[in-house]
Amino acid sequence: MRKIALLCSVLFVVAATAAVAPVRDAPLPDRMADTGGGRQLITAVAPEAGSTTGRLTWWDRRAGTWVVAGSSEARFGANGLVEGEARKQGTNTTPTGLYDLPFAFGIEPRPLGTEFSYRRVTEQSWWCQDNASRQYNRWVEPLPADCAADESEHMIAYGAQYAHGLVIGFNYAEPVRGRGAGIFLHVNGRDATAGCVSVPEWAMKAVLRWADPELRPHIAVGTSSGPTAITRY
């Protein structure tokens, strides 16, 4: 009887381990609360909230399975990452969450093969970050009278970073004043970012060539675990 009980216990442990292992070993997108409903996804993961570096991975959903299409080192805000809904402008933090990708842009011509809507940066291109402006968190050409230059980004001034980029839809559809503006996925500068996610130029070009607007790609930003874990989004 004791042998039978012991055997049952062993079988229970084996069955429980088998049930948990597939979840733990499943591709990251399968462990997330939401992926945006499309068949492409970008994940930007930092080890912890105070990290300034991590990993960017872009995924395709093929035959019901998420597979890695590419991966690169990534950089985050100089002050780490923070929950998107709690973020405050000017804190140099990268907002966590799941976001759409409204359009691509760049000082340089669009990389060959890019299918996303691509807007070229000119001397007249600004990103308005003035909380008092009607154009808050919007690309403007030229700078409107109600948007202060010292509260905005003259995009062409960021020759390396904005060679190529994608707008991240953080606080974009219905902007909340004071939460933050101008959050992008763009090319690396010298160090950590002011809140964006950045990658080497080769990776940014690869993402632009890979992204298919018909497959509705989104980007999820988060940490490996904790309150801002990417699996929450």
C-alpha positions as CSV (number, residue, x, y, z in Angstrom):
1,M,0.0,0.0,0.0
2,R,2.9,2.3,0.9
3,K,4.5,1.5,-2.5
4,I,1.3,2.4,-4.3
5,A,1.1,5.7,-2.4
6,L,4.7,6.5,-3.1
7,L,4.2,5.7,-6.8
8,C,1.1,7.9,-7.0
9,S,3.1,10.7,-5.4
10,V,5.9,10.3,-7.9
11,L,3.4,10.3,-10.8
12,F,1.8,13.4,-9.4
13,V,5.1,15.3,-9.3
14,V,6.0,14.2,-12.8
15,A,2.6,15.2,-14.1
16,A,2.7,18.6,-12.3
17,T,6.3,19.2,-13.7
18,A,5.1,18.4,-17.2
19,A,2.2,20.7,-16.9
20,V,4.4,23.6,-15.7
21,A,7.3,23.1,-18.0
22,P,5.5,24.0,-21.3
23,V,4.3,27.3,-19.8
24,R,7.8,28.2,-18.5
25,D,9.5,27.2,-21.7
26,A,6.9,28.7,-24.0
27,P,8.0,31.6,-26.3
28,L,7.8,35.0,-24.5
29,P,4.7,36.2,-26.5
30,D,2.7,33.2,-25.3
31,R,3.4,34.1,-21.7
32,M,2.2,37.7,-22.2
33,A,-1.3,38.9,-21.3
34,D,-1.7,40.6,-24.7
35,T,0.3,40.8,-27.9
36,G,-1.9,43.4,-29.8
37,G,-3.8,40.9,-31.9
38,G,-1.4,40.9,-34.8
39,R,1.0,38.4,-36.3
40,Q,4.2,40.4,-35.5
41,L,5.5,41.6,-32.2
42,I,8.5,43.4,-30.8
43,T,9.6,42.8,-27.2
44,A,12.0,45.1,-25.4
45,V,13.0,43.5,-22.1
46,A,15.3,44.9,-19.3
47,P,16.5,42.8,-16.4
48,E,14.9,45.1,-13.8
49,A,13.3,48.5,-13.5
50,G,16.6,50.3,-12.9
51,S,18.3,48.8,-15.9
52,T,19.5,50.9,-18.8
53,T,20.2,48.0,-21.1
54,G,18.4,44.8,-22.2
55,R,17.3,42.9,-25.3
56,L,15.0,43.7,-28.2
57,T,13.5,40.8,-30.1
58,W,11.1,40.8,-33.0
59,W,8.8,37.9,-33.5
60,D,6.5,36.4,-36.2
61,R,3.5,34.2,-35.6
62,R,3.7,31.3,-38.0
63,A,1.2,28.4,-38.0
64,G,0.0,29.3,-34.6
65,T,3.5,29.6,-33.0
66,W,5.6,32.6,-32.2
67,V,9.1,32.4,-33.6
68,V,12.1,34.7,-33.3
69,A,12.8,36.8,-36.5
70,G,15.7,38.7,-35.0
71,S,17.3,40.0,-31.8
72,S,19.6,42.7,-30.7
73,E,21.0,44.5,-27.6
74,A,18.9,47.5,-26.6
75,R,19.1,50.6,-24.4
76,F,16.5,52.2,-22.3
77,G,16.1,55.5,-20.3
78,A,18.9,56.8,-18.2
79,N,16.7,56.4,-15.1
80,G,15.4,53.0,-16.1
81,L,11.8,51.9,-16.8
82,V,8.5,52.8,-15.2
83,E,4.9,51.9,-15.6
84,G,3.6,53.8,-18.6
85,E,0.4,55.1,-16.9
86,A,2.5,56.4,-14.0
87,R,5.3,58.0,-16.1
88,K,6.0,61.7,-15.8
89,Q,7.6,63.8,-18.5
90,G,11.2,64.8,-18.2
91,T,12.1,61.9,-15.9
92,N,14.4,60.1,-18.5
93,T,12.4,56.8,-17.9
94,T,11.2,54.4,-20.5
95,P,7.4,53.7,-20.2
96,T,6.5,50.0,-19.9
97,G,3.4,48.6,-21.6
98,L,2.1,47.4,-24.9
99,Y,1.9,50.0,-27.7
100,D,1.1,50.3,-31.4
101,L,3.6,51.7,-33.9
102,P,1.9,54.6,-35.8
103,F,4.6,55.2,-38.4
104,A,8.3,55.1,-39.2
105,F,10.6,58.1,-39.9
106,G,14.2,59.0,-40.5
107,I,16.7,61.6,-41.5
108,E,18.1,59.0,-44.0
109,P,16.0,57.5,-46.8
110,R,13.8,54.6,-45.9
111,P,15.8,51.3,-46.0
112,L,15.1,49.2,-49.0
113,G,12.2,46.9,-48.4
114,T,10.5,49.1,-45.7
115,E,6.7,48.8,-46.1
116,F,5.7,51.0,-43.1
117,S,4.6,54.5,-43.8
118,Y,8.0,56.4,-43.6
119,R,8.3,60.1,-43.0
120,R,11.5,61.9,-43.9
121,V,12.9,64.4,-41.3
122,T,13.7,67.8,-42.7
123,E,15.0,71.1,-41.3
124,Q,11.3,72.0,-40.5
125,S,10.6,68.8,-38.5
126,W,9.9,69.1,-34.8
127,W,8.3,66.9,-32.2
128,C,6.2,69.1,-30.0
129,Q,6.6,68.4,-26.3
130,D,5.1,71.6,-25.0
131,N,2.3,70.7,-22.6
132,A,0.5,74.0,-23.4
133,S,0.4,73.3,-27.1
134,R,-2.6,71.9,-29.1
135,Q,0.1,69.9,-30.9
136,Y,1.4,68.2,-27.8
137,N,3.1,64.8,-28.7
138,R,2.9,65.4,-32.4
139,W,5.2,65.8,-35.3
140,V,4.9,69.4,-36.6
141,E,6.2,71.2,-39.6
142,P,7.1,74.0,-39.1
143,L,7.0,74.6,-35.3
144,P,3.7,76.2,-34.5
145,A,3.5,79.5,-32.5
146,D,1.9,77.8,-29.5
147,C,4.7,75.2,-29.2
148,A,7.9,76.5,-27.6
149,A,11.2,75.4,-29.2
150,D,12.9,74.8,-25.9
151,E,10.0,72.4,-25.0
152,S,10.3,70.4,-28.2
153,E,12.8,68.4,-30.3
154,H,14.3,69.7,-33.5
155,M,14.5,66.2,-35.0
156,I,17.2,66.8,-37.5
157,A,19.6,67.7,-34.7
158,Y,19.7,64.1,-33.7
159,G,21.7,62.9,-36.8
160,A,22.7,59.5,-35.4
161,Q,19.6,58.6,-33.3
162,Y,17.0,59.7,-35.8
163,A,18.7,58.3,-38.9
164,H,15.9,55.7,-38.7
165,G,13.1,55.2,-36.2
166,L,9.6,54.0,-35.4
167,V,7.1,56.0,-33.3
168,I,6.0,54.1,-30.2
169,G,2.3,54.8,-29.5
170,F,2.9,55.8,-25.9
171,N,0.5,58.6,-24.9
172,Y,-0.1,59.2,-28.6
173,A,-3.8,58.4,-29.4
174,E,-5.2,60.6,-26.6
175,P,-2.2,62.5,-25.1
176,V,-2.2,63.2,-21.4
177,R,-0.3,66.4,-20.6
178,G,2.7,65.8,-18.4
179,R,2.9,62.1,-19.1
180,G,5.5,62.4,-21.8
181,A,6.0,62.8,-25.5
182,G,8.3,61.7,-28.3
183,I,8.9,58.0,-27.3
184,F,10.5,56.2,-30.2
185,L,12.4,53.0,-31.2
186,H,15.5,54.5,-32.8
187,V,19.2,54.1,-33.5
188,N,21.6,54.2,-30.5
189,G,23.3,57.4,-29.5
190,R,26.3,57.5,-27.2
191,D,24.6,56.3,-24.0
192,A,21.2,55.5,-22.4
193,T,18.2,57.4,-23.8
194,A,15.9,60.1,-22.5
195,G,13.1,57.5,-22.4
196,C,13.1,55.9,-25.8
197,V,14.3,52.4,-26.7
198,S,17.4,52.4,-28.9
199,V,19.3,49.7,-30.9
200,P,22.3,49.5,-33.2
201,E,21.7,50.9,-36.7
202,W,21.8,47.5,-38.3
203,A,19.0,46.3,-36.0
204,M,16.9,49.3,-36.6
205,K,17.1,48.8,-40.4
206,A,16.4,45.1,-39.9
207,V,13.2,45.9,-37.9
208,L,12.0,48.3,-40.6
209,R,12.6,45.8,-43.4
210,W,10.8,43.1,-41.3
211,A,7.8,45.1,-40.1
212,D,4.6,44.6,-42.2
213,P,1.8,47.0,-41.4
214,E,-0.8,44.4,-42.6
215,L,0.4,42.1,-39.8
216,R,-0.3,44.8,-37.2
217,P,3.0,44.8,-35.2
218,H,3.1,46.1,-31.7
219,I,5.9,46.7,-29.2
220,A,5.8,45.5,-25.6
221,V,8.3,47.1,-23.2
222,G,8.9,45.7,-19.7
223,T,11.2,43.9,-17.3
224,S,12.0,40.3,-16.8
225,S,9.9,40.2,-13.6
226,G,8.3,42.3,-10.9
227,P,5.6,45.0,-11.1
228,T,6.7,46.0,-14.6
229,A,7.2,42.5,-15.9
230,I,6.6,42.3,-19.7
231,T,4.3,39.3,-19.2
232,R,1.8,41.6,-17.5
233,Y,1.1,43.4,-20.8
